[in-house]
Amino acid sequence: MNVTPLSVEHINEVHDLMELGEPFIRARGLSDYWLYAELFSSTCPVMIDEDNTLTGAVIAFRSQDNPTEVYIQDVMIHPDHRQQGIARALLHSVHSQAEKWDCTRIYLTSEPENQAAHSTWTTLGYVNIPGDHQIDGVSVITDYKGPGRSRAVYEFSLG
């Protein structure tokens, strides 16, 4: 398995992979993935296996408003390749880049109902930030991503 930055040659595969994440992940347009590959590849790693098949991808960005933060937009591992350490390896790549930039925080949001994501984030050392209510033991911030878009927020502190 090989972790490599997202490149234009992978955008169709990344799009197809992200479609498998419905309803919790919304695949973006191919032009969006092209931009990620061209402008944000250092924080958008993909995992390629020995058969040259894309098995996982992370889409993340360094904040322009607060350059000490990296926001993880999407993490998707192909269902046939889960529980193999792929998410850990991809997130390690993002963490390494964030450390090179002297970032202090990596964060992400998740649908409160996505128990598999909650388990993954906490296992990987992310902390569920206290919100204003809980859903099935997950702390949630009301309207975090706009009206009616409440989210569980997780953070990983660096340094």
TAGIFEN-V770341 format. One record per backbone hydrogen bond with DSSP energy under -0.5 kcal/mol. CO is the residue of the C=O (numbers start at 0). NH is the residue of the N-H. If there is no record, write none. Layout:
BEGIN
co | nh
CO | NH
CO | NH
END
This chain:
BEGIN
co | nh
1 | 3
1 | 47
3 | 45
6 | 9
7 | 10
9 | 13
10 | 14
11 | 15
12 | 16
13 | 17
14 | 18
15 | 19
16 | 19
17 | 20
18 | 21
20 | 23
20 | 24
24 | 26
28 | 31
28 | 32
29 | 33
30 | 34
31 | 35
32 | 36
33 | 37
34 | 38
34 | 39
35 | 39
39 | 42
40 | 5
40 | 43
42 | 59
43 | 5
44 | 57
45 | 3
45 | 47
46 | 54
46 | 55
47 | 1
48 | 51
52 | 48
52 | 54
54 | 77
55 | 46
56 | 75
57 | 59
58 | 72
58 | 73
60 | 70
65 | 68
67 | 103
67 | 104
68 | 62
69 | 71
69 | 106
70 | 60
70 | 72
71 | 108
73 | 58
75 | 56
77 | 80
78 | 81
80 | 83
84 | 88
85 | 89
86 | 90
87 | 91
88 | 92
89 | 93
90 | 94
91 | 95
92 | 96
93 | 97
94 | 98
95 | 99
96 | 100
97 | 102
98 | 101
103 | 157
104 | 69
105 | 155
106 | 71
107 | 153
109 | 151
110 | 113
112 | 114
113 | 117
114 | 118
115 | 119
116 | 120
117 | 121
118 | 122
119 | 123
120 | 125
121 | 124
126 | 128
126 | 154
132 | 139
134 | 137
137 | 134
139 | 131
139 | 132
139 | 141
140 | 143
140 | 150
142 | 145
145 | 148
148 | 144
150 | 140
151 | 109
152 | 128
153 | 107
154 | 126
155 | 105
END
